[in-house]
Amino acid sequence: MHALSPRAGLAPLMVAFLMAGLCGLPLAQATPTVNAGVPKPAQAIVIPEAMRPNLKIQSVPVVSTQNLPITQGLASISAAASNQASSQVSAPADGLIVGNLPQIGQTVTAGQTLFELASAGLADLQGQWSMAQARAALAQQNLSRDAALFTDGLIAKKRLDDTRSQAQSAAAELNAATARLQVAGITAGKQATGGHLAVRAPVTGVVTQRKIMPGERVMAGQALFEITMSGEQWWLMAVPPALAPAAGAQAELKIAGCPEAAPVKLVDLAVDPLSQMVTLRAEPKTPCAPLRPGQKANASLWIMQPSPVQVVPIGAVTELDNQQQVFVQRGEQFFLMPVQLRGEFDGMAYVLGDFQPQDLIVTHGMSRLKALALGMGAE
């Protein structure tokens, strides 16, 4: 077998090049990389030995996470996803508001006194109930007595029938008086001293509306308070549709001062025609104590990423050649590491880069490293 000459070996290649040129085809096609979108590898910085003691470098470890901050905004605090878990407190009768009133945002418990209502009509209603209760008790005693006498054959049946009718009439009168007290918000048998009635909270929750002032005169049925039940808590936040989590993505809202984040449970399908935003609805496992229904708080949206990103101090990110970069310490060497900024939050930057497990991020002494990277200051 004869070996091919160099010219013979080049002939097929030349034909391929010519054919590619004639057909307008590219000579080579890049193979997609696994880490598409990740910046190029770091470049080592040459540091003269004489300069190393004067660099005054400070570095911190690289932290990885899959939880990425997407956006920030205002979250509305609701007692329920439907925002309809409220109870109205109305005036039980005409009267005058007496004493201090709970403030908006204050937590109250079921049965707690909200205020006292001074009303002359209340005293009349209580007097009517007391008289009806006394008459009903006396009529029942008379019925019990006459029933015994009739059994012994000492009275006629007509007298027993009259006594029974009087007892039934007295009981009906007592029921009517009791109903009038209930309409006025008074429990039968409990007195309101001097015509003062203690108006109590119907549910445990937070005062979200107050429509009266101390000393104000009110009418029966007038709306005075709204109490929103706080057994559960939802955080509602509007975001642009492009930033809303995709179906199946794990997302959560975070609010400063709350011990835990609230997982996003619902995402509105409809876009608000005025704001062009969609609403996210998140529910914490336990209500955040500092928050109250109706309140607004600064919140941030976080979405779990399939691949981790690195968390570095935002001051460690610099820009060279229109590329965001960080300085990395790897053992005794320093590198200029191109990165892709994915998010920012609370003084930290979330980036992608070609990091190694033991890398440190330079946070102080960056100006000297930057000069060396640009070829300055090495003389």
VENRA-V936296 format. One record per backbone hydrogen bond with DSSP energy under -0.5 kcal/mol. CO is the residue of the C=O (numbers start at 1). NH is the residue of the N-H. Records with the same first field share a line. If there is no record, write none. Layout:
CO = NH, NH
//
This chain:
5 = 9
6 = 10
7 = 11
8 = 12
9 = 13
10 = 14
11 = 15
12 = 16
13 = 17
14 = 18
15 = 19
16 = 20
17 = 21
18 = 22
19 = 23
20 = 24, 25
33 = 36
34 = 36
35 = 38
43 = 336
45 = 47
46 = 48
48 = 51, 52
49 = 52, 53
51 = 54
52 = 55
58 = 363, 364
60 = 361
63 = 311
65 = 309
66 = 68, 305
68 = 303
71 = 301
73 = 299
74 = 238
75 = 297
76 = 78, 236
77 = 294
78 = 234
80 = 83
84 = 86
85 = 229
87 = 227
88 = 90
89 = 224, 225
91 = 221
95 = 218
96 = 118
97 = 215
98 = 116
103 = 106
106 = 207
108 = 205
109 = 112
112 = 201
115 = 199
116 = 98, 118
117 = 119, 197
118 = 96
119 = 123
120 = 124
121 = 125
122 = 126
123 = 127
124 = 128
125 = 129
126 = 130
127 = 131
128 = 132
129 = 133
130 = 134
131 = 135
132 = 136
133 = 137
134 = 138
135 = 139
136 = 140
137 = 141
138 = 142
139 = 143
140 = 144
141 = 145
142 = 146
143 = 147
144 = 148
145 = 149
146 = 150
147 = 151
148 = 152
149 = 154, 155
150 = 153
156 = 160
157 = 161
158 = 162
159 = 163
160 = 164
161 = 165
162 = 166
163 = 167
164 = 168
165 = 169
166 = 170
167 = 171
168 = 172
169 = 173
170 = 174
171 = 175
172 = 176
173 = 177
174 = 178
175 = 179
176 = 180
177 = 181
178 = 182
179 = 183
180 = 184
181 = 186
182 = 185
187 = 190
191 = 193
192 = 195
193 = 196
195 = 119
197 = 117, 199
198 = 200
199 = 114, 115
201 = 111
204 = 230
205 = 108
206 = 208, 228
207 = 105
209 = 226
213 = 216
216 = 97
218 = 95
219 = 222
222 = 91
224 = 211
225 = 89
226 = 208, 209, 228
227 = 87, 229
228 = 206
234 = 78, 236
235 = 282
236 = 76
237 = 280
239 = 278
240 = 243, 244
241 = 244
246 = 249
249 = 251
250 = 304
251 = 264
252 = 302
253 = 262
254 = 300
255 = 258
261 = 263
262 = 253
263 = 265, 283
266 = 281
272 = 276
276 = 241
277 = 272
278 = 239
279 = 268
280 = 237, 282
281 = 265, 266
282 = 235
283 = 263
287 = 289
288 = 291
292 = 295
295 = 77
297 = 75
298 = 256
299 = 73
300 = 254
301 = 70, 71
302 = 252
303 = 68
309 = 65
310 = 312, 351
311 = 63
312 = 349
313 = 316
314 = 317
316 = 318
318 = 325
320 = 323
323 = 320
324 = 339
325 = 318
326 = 328, 337
327 = 362
328 = 330, 335
329 = 360
330 = 333
333 = 330
334 = 45
335 = 328, 337
336 = 43, 338
337 = 326
339 = 341
340 = 352
343 = 350
345 = 348
347 = 314
348 = 345
349 = 312, 351
350 = 342, 343
351 = 310
352 = 340
353 = 355
356 = 359
359 = 62
360 = 329, 362
361 = 60
364 = 58
365 = 369
366 = 370
367 = 371
368 = 372
369 = 373
370 = 374
371 = 376
372 = 375
//
